[in-house]
Structures are given as structure tokens and as C-alpha cells.
């Protein structure tokens, strides 16, 4: 849910960017700040501790960094080529739709680990009873 919410919010803020024109302050300034706040979830790798064994956290973090770079290359190489001849509004809407499509994919690709549920069941079953 973390990735879905953050990518959905960031897609919404990308959609708002052309509506802030022509002034940069305060419209674009506020939307850009909100976009950056929305992207802190994926950038901080919130799922590493749940999915990756602690001995492999460094490798997983490096792979996430590589993923960010590859994502930027793909977005500049593909999205910029596709949106180059569009109007500004159409280009930002296209990017927002692509971002929202990725957000929806996270709902099906990333599963919540069952570690917390097992730990909670253990703690409730092994807790001493008050007599």
C-alpha cells in the first residue's frame, strides 16, 4: 500500500504541474514540494526490512539505486520521445497516467509479508495468562 499511495499521489501532482503555469511561485513551488514528499516513500526503500534478509540489505539497496537510474533512463528515452510533440497538458497527463498505471501494478506485484502476523500470533499465544 505504501508504494501504491505514494505513486498515486506523485502522479496526481504531476497532473497538476501544467495547471500552475505561468507562475512559478507559489503554485509550482508547492506542487513540486508535495511531489517530492510523495516520492520519499519509494526513495527510502520502506520494504527492504520486511523482504530482505539483514545480511543482504546493502545489495538490495544498491539494486534499488540501479533501478532508479534505469527508470530515469527509460523515462527520458521513451516518455520524452513519446511526449515530445504533444502539448504541455497532454504530456503531463500522459506521464501521470503512466505513473498511476505503475501504482496500480504495485497492488498486484508487491504482497504484504506475513512476518508481522506470525509474530503477533506468537506473542499472543505465548503470553502468560493472568490468574
C-alpha positions in Angstrom: 0.0 0.0 0.0 2.9 2.4 0.7 4.1 2.2 -2.9 0.6 2.5 -4.3 -0.3 5.6 -2.3 3.0 7.4 -2.9 3.0 6.7 -6.7 -0.7 7.7 -6.9 0.0 10.9 -5.1 3.0 11.7 -7.2 1.1 11.0 -10.4 -1.6 13.4 -9.2 1.0 16.1 -8.5 2.5 15.6 -12.0 -1.0 16.1 -13.4 -1.2 19.4 -11.5 2.1 20.8 -12.8 0.8 22.4 -16.0 -2.1 23.9 -14.1 0.3 26.0 -12.1 1.6 27.9 -15.2 2.6 30.6 -15.9 3.7 31.5 -12.4 6.4 29.5 -10.5 5.6 30.9 -7.1 3.6 29.7 -5.2 1.8 27.2 -7.4 4.6 25.2 -9.0 6.7 25.6 -5.8 4.0 24.0 -3.6 3.2 21.2 -6.1 6.9 20.4 -6.5 7.4 20.2 -2.7 4.3 17.9 -2.4 5.6 15.7 -5.3 9.0 15.3 -3.6 7.3 14.4 -0.3 5.2 11.8 -2.1 8.3 10.3 -3.6 10.2 9.9 -0.3 8.4 6.6 0.3 9.8 4.8 -2.7 13.2 6.5 -2.3 13.6 5.4 1.3 13.0 1.8 0.4 10.4 1.0 3.1 10.1 -2.6 2.1 13.7 -3.6 2.5 13.5 -4.5 6.1 10.4 -6.7 5.5 11.5 -8.6 2.4 15.3 -8.8 2.5 17.5 -10.7 5.0 19.5 -8.3 7.0 22.8 -9.6 5.6 21.7 -8.6 2.1 20.4 -5.2 2.8 23.4 -3.4 1.2 23.0 -5.4 -2.1 19.2 -4.8 -2.2 19.8 -1.1 -1.6 22.3 -1.0 -4.4 19.8 -2.7 -6.7 17.2 -0.2 -5.8 19.6 2.6 -6.7 20.3 0.9 -10.1 16.5 0.6 -10.6 16.1 4.4 -10.0 18.8 5.1 -12.6 17.3 2.7 -15.2 13.9 4.2 -14.5 15.2 7.6 -15.3 16.9 6.4 -18.5 13.7 4.7 -19.6 11.6 7.8 -18.8 13.9 10.1 -20.7 14.4 7.7 -23.6 10.8 6.6 -24.0 8.5 9.0 -22.3 10.3 12.1 -23.6 10.3 10.7 -27.1 6.5 9.9 -26.9 5.6 13.2 -25.4 8.0 15.4 -27.4 5.4 16.5 -29.9 2.4 16.8 -27.5 1.1 19.9 -25.8 2.3 20.5 -22.3 -1.0 19.4 -20.8 -1.1 16.2 -22.8 2.5 15.4 -22.0 2.0 15.8 -18.2 -1.3 13.9 -18.4 0.4 11.0 -20.2 3.2 10.9 -17.6 0.6 11.0 -14.8 -1.3 8.1 -16.4 1.8 6.0 -16.8 2.7 6.7 -13.1 -0.7 5.7 -12.0 -0.6 2.5 -14.1 2.6 1.6 -12.3 1.0 2.4 -8.9 -1.9 0.0 -9.8 0.6 -2.7 -10.7 2.1 -2.4 -7.3 -1.2 -3.6 -5.8 -0.8 -6.9 -7.6 3.0 -7.3 -7.7 4.0 -6.5 -4.1 2.5 -8.6 -1.4 2.4 -7.7 2.2 4.8 -10.1 4.1 3.2 -12.3 6.7 6.0 -11.9 9.2 4.2 -9.4 11.4 1.1 -11.6 11.6 3.1 -14.6 12.7 5.0 -12.6 15.3 1.7 -11.2 16.7 0.2 -14.7 16.9 3.3 -16.0 18.7 3.2 -13.2 21.2 -0.5 -13.6 22.0 -0.2 -17.4 22.3 2.9 -17.4 24.4 1.9 -14.6 26.7 1.3 -15.7 30.3 -2.2 -15.6 31.5 -3.3 -13.6 34.5 -4.7 -15.8 37.2 
